[in-house]
């Protein structure tokens, strides 16, 4: 098992460095290009939500992303100091309607995260949101 961590400022421009991190993580897990894209989408969605909704825009607060890899699996621990937010509380269940006409406004990003993560957990630890999830190879 390998563990890699990246700490990024909560600024949308910091997303540019996320791709190389995911490639490194994906290589350690033996992920295909498709699996790396799924992991990238999950992390970008969490990060964008932190910046836009958690902090209300770019700021210098830090976001820490730790990935533990094993063949075919990446366990992610995502932490930020934004106000309390448990994505499980509003993440749509995978059996909820997912067509644009049937779906309530918003929440599409959380639907994607919920569908791509094999596990999803949340804790508030020392004033920080801690989201734990796993992405499996397909």
C-alpha positions in Angstrom: 0.0 0.0 0.0 1.2 3.5 -0.8 0.1 6.8 0.6 0.3 10.1 -1.2 -0.9 13.5 0.1 -1.4 16.9 -1.6 -2.2 20.1 0.2 -3.8 22.8 -2.0 -5.0 26.3 -1.3 -8.8 26.6 -1.7 -8.4 28.4 -5.0 -10.0 27.2 -8.3 -6.6 27.7 -10.0 -5.1 25.0 -7.8 -7.1 22.4 -9.8 -4.4 22.5 -12.4 -2.1 20.5 -10.2 -4.6 17.9 -9.4 -4.3 16.0 -12.7 -0.6 15.1 -12.2 -1.4 13.9 -8.6 -4.2 11.7 -9.8 -2.0 10.2 -12.5 0.6 9.3 -9.9 -2.0 7.8 -7.6 -3.7 6.0 -10.4 -0.4 4.4 -11.6 0.2 3.1 -8.1 -3.3 1.5 -8.0 -3.0 0.1 -11.5 -5.9 2.3 -12.7 -6.7 2.6 -16.4 -7.0 6.0 -18.0 -10.8 5.8 -17.6 -10.5 5.0 -13.9 -8.1 8.0 -13.4 -10.7 10.2 -15.1 -13.3 9.0 -12.7 -11.1 9.7 -9.7 -10.2 13.1 -11.1 -13.9 14.0 -11.5 -14.6 13.0 -7.9 -11.8 15.1 -6.5 -12.5 18.1 -8.7 -16.2 18.0 -7.7 -15.3 17.9 -4.0 -12.7 20.6 -4.4 -14.9 22.9 -6.4 -17.7 22.5 -3.9 -15.3 23.4 -1.1 -14.2 26.6 -2.8 -17.5 27.7 -4.2 -20.0 26.7 -1.5 -17.8 26.0 1.6 -15.7 29.1 1.5 -17.8 31.3 -0.9 -14.9 31.7 -3.3 -11.1 31.5 -3.6 -9.2 31.9 -0.3 -6.0 30.8 1.3 -7.5 28.0 3.5 -5.9 24.6 2.8 -7.5 21.5 1.4 -5.7 18.2 2.2 -6.2 15.2 0.0 -4.6 11.9 1.0 -4.9 8.8 -1.2 -4.0 5.3 -0.1 -3.6 2.9 -3.0 -3.7 -0.8 -3.4 -4.2 -2.7 -6.6 -7.5 -1.7 -8.1 -8.5 0.6 -5.3 -7.9 4.1 -4.1 -9.0 5.2 -0.6 -9.3 9.0 -0.4 -9.4 11.2 2.7 -10.4 14.7 1.8 -10.2 17.4 4.5 -11.1 21.1 4.5 -11.8 23.8 7.2 -15.0 25.0 5.6 -18.2 25.2 7.7 -19.7 21.8 8.6 -21.0 20.0 5.5 -21.9 16.3 5.4 -22.4 15.4 1.8 -24.3 12.2 2.8 -27.1 14.4 4.1 -27.9 15.9 0.7 -26.2 13.5 -1.7 -28.9 11.9 -3.8 -29.3 8.2 -3.4 -28.3 6.2 -6.5 -31.9 5.1 -6.9 -33.2 8.7 -7.1 -34.3 10.1 -10.5 -31.2 11.3 -12.4 -32.7 12.8 -15.5 -32.7 16.6 -15.6 -36.5 16.8 -15.7 -37.0 14.6 -12.6 -34.0 15.8 -10.5 -34.3 18.7 -8.1 -32.1 21.7 -9.0 -28.4 21.3 -8.2 -26.8 18.3 -6.5 -25.6 16.8 -9.9 -22.0 16.9 -8.7 -22.9 15.0 -5.5 -24.8 12.5 -7.6 -21.6 11.9 -9.6 -19.5 11.5 -6.4 -22.1 9.1 -4.9 -22.2 6.9 -8.0 -18.4 6.8 -8.5 -17.4 6.2 -4.9 -17.7 2.6 -3.6 -17.8 4.0 0.0 -18.6 7.4 1.3 -18.2 8.5 4.9 -18.1 11.8 6.8 -16.8 13.1 10.1 -16.2 16.5 11.6 -12.7 16.3 13.2 -11.1 19.2 15.0 -13.1 21.8 13.1 -12.5 20.2 9.8 -14.7 18.3 7.3 -13.3 14.8 6.7 -14.8 13.0 3.7 -13.6 9.4 3.2 -14.4 7.5 0.1 -13.0 4.7 -2.1 -12.8 4.5 -5.9 -12.5 1.1 -7.4 -11.0 0.1 -10.8 -13.7 -0.9 -13.3 
